Amino acid sequence: MSASPEPIGVIGTGYVGLVTAAGFAELGSDVWCVDIDAAKIERLRRGEVPIYEPGLQELLARNSERLHFSTDIADALEHARLLFVAVGTPPTYSGDADLSAVHAVVAAIPAAEDRALVMKSTVPCGTGTSLQRVFGENGKGSLGYVSCPEFLKEGSAVEDFLHPDRVVVGDDGGWAGDAVVALYEPLQAPLVRTDVASAEMVKLASNAFLATKISFINEIANVCEETGADVVEVARGMGLDDRIGKKFLQAGIGFGGSCFPKDVDALKQLAGNSGYHFQLLTAVIEVNDLQKRRVIGKLQRHLGGLAGKRIALLGLAFKPNTDDMREASSLVLSARLQADGASVSAYDPVAEEQARKLVSGIAFADSPMAALQGADAAVLVTEWQELLELDWAQGAAAMAGSLVIDGRNALDPVAVRAAGLTYEGIGRR
């Protein structure tokens, strides 16, 4: 009989930390989770999940006996030699990553030859080298260090953990890297075993490339609007080329969330700090910002101005199957609409609680039809399945106007037009 997977510690219980903890518990490890937020830890002890992520509640409940929650890092240190770091690294005003939470974890860990940090947080390339230098300066040179970037997509994070398309492990070839590889071995995913700096760059480069692909297809969509082509057909033809692939070729109102905007900015900043001007990423960021404003332009063109108009936003979260509002397009749209004198009603099946913390001055509706009531126009912001299945005949009866802007090219134009409404997508004929 094979030995049970070794116990681990997970520092930070946000999206990455909690999914990582639940995933390793599913694989058989005892997991000690640590967070400085006492209220969150108490909720987790009661079996309450503080974030919306499909499948996570069930995974945590099924493995509750293997999961331990604490505000004291000593509990993790007592039981685990591998400490997975999954704390926030938000951008600072300068655009650099704020590594204060990472440094706080380093400061709390005593020197030990049989203990290692496994970095799950997204950090700039060079962070591992810097931290290992800090270890040495503070008498902790015996601590191991592994870069193991996460590739979890919100809305499918549990599936992504259990069926990863690759596992990246960056280390100096010591015991810690071997131990991390052993933990992931049951998943039978392709392994990239490399140096620390390269592992760090894999994460940033991957997200920057996907963001570039999104901005590229949005630029194509804008050209399609000028030439009479349909970006959906163009993307279909492009995606069949296996050198390109069909993923991330859906034109819309731009990317958001906790990863793409932050990681694109971080890589651009990293390059700038190194003396290199990353011109492509500058354009990617600019295109993404302008794409949201193009939606406002469409509304103004159809409605003859926005002052006194009522606009319904269908969906608020940055993508479906999550309640995450970080860098959500709805934040820009709602603020811009109100600045132009419009009133805004909005509906989201999951993200309202989080949205209320970030958005002011809009009316939150308890159903899509309530949001559409009296609206001069509607904008699909998040392609929740519930919104894709709307009865547009009923929606047309509720609306005061007739304009529907499909910000994700996810609605059926025929069904919308059959209801007597005016459909406009992004780059569609």
Buried (B, 14 or more C-beta within 10 A) or exposed (E): EEEEBBBBBBBBBBBBBBBBBBBBBBBBBBBBBBBBBEEBBEBBEEEEBBBBBBBBBEBBEEBBEBBBBBBEBEBBBEBBBBBBBBBBBEBEEEBBBBBEBBBEBBEBBEEEEEBBBBBBBBBBBBBBBBBBEBBEEEEBEEBBBBBBBBBBBBBBBBEBBBEBEEBBBBBEEEEBBEBBBEBBEEBEBEBBBBBBBBBBBBBBBBBBEBBBBBBBBBBBBBEBBEEEBBBBEBBEEBBEEEEBEEEBBBBBBBBBBBBBBBBBBBBBBBBBEEEEEBEEBEBBBEBBEBBBBBBBEBBBEBBEEBEEBBBBBBBBBBBBBBBBBBBBBBBBBBBBBBEBEBBBBBBBBBBBEBBEEBBEEBBBBEEBBBBBBBBBBBBBBBBBEBBBEBEBEEBBEBBEBBBBBBBBBBBBBEBBEEBEBEBBBBBBE
